[in-house]
Amino acid sequence: MAKAIRAIVITGNGTNCEMEMAHACRLAGFDQVEIVHISELLCGTKKLDDYDFLNLPGGFLDGDDLGSAKAGANRILHAPVAGTNELLFAQFTRFIGQGKLILGVCNGFQLLVKLGMLPGFDSRYDRQSVTLTYNDSGRFEDRWVRLTADPASPCIFTRGISGLSLPVRHGEGKFIAQDPATLKRLQDGHLISLRYADGQGQPTQSYPANPNGSVDAIAGISDATGRIFGLMPHPEAFLHRTNHPRWTREDLPEEGAGLALFRNAAGFLRSHSR
């Protein structure tokens, strides 16, 4: 008999999309979904060990001091859990080692790359090699974008998805790597799971289809296991056809395209929990 699958959505210190991510998890079929303030992890009343799917939602962690999510990353890397001898980051790395799933959206994606958990080369989850920085437009971008998925990507979340449309809303979404070798390693490993696309579904550097100027049109990446995934567009913001700005003008499916990522997560965990 399959065990229950449990999702945790971290909130606090500036996140603002936790309700939508929790709703997406419920719609996707998770048996238990909890929104947990990060202070509950730090004081030891909640533990990541008790969950199967970790969600890091969008927002403005610590007011984007030191750059988006950098202060939040420092907290996780260096803050001890009360009553224990371990740092909070140890729970994150143990979570990965147990074969569980992590999704970071927008500010959550920024958090994953600044923790070093993405791309997580050589199973090193504490070494930053990529970042997300200021949009080329020099302003906050709030628009819908087209995305194309790499069918060869190991990413659990994008399995069976060829393309989709999702909203972005960020000021620091430009993806860059520390050097050409890092970018090539992402490309060769098919770790670039999602790219910004033009009207023909082809990756593009042209604004506004690529809203931030990300190199190689990168909108989302996974680690080599496919179990850690981060993206700048918001899948939790397109769960029903009425979330789309053209829902009265286009014959859209009842289910929003963003829900597929959460369904893939639930399906993977169910198949591995027997």
Summary of the structure (lengths in Angstrom):
residues: 274
radius of gyration: 17.4
end to end distance: 6.1
largest distance: 57.1
contacts: 960
relative contact order: 0.16
helix: 31%
strand: 25%
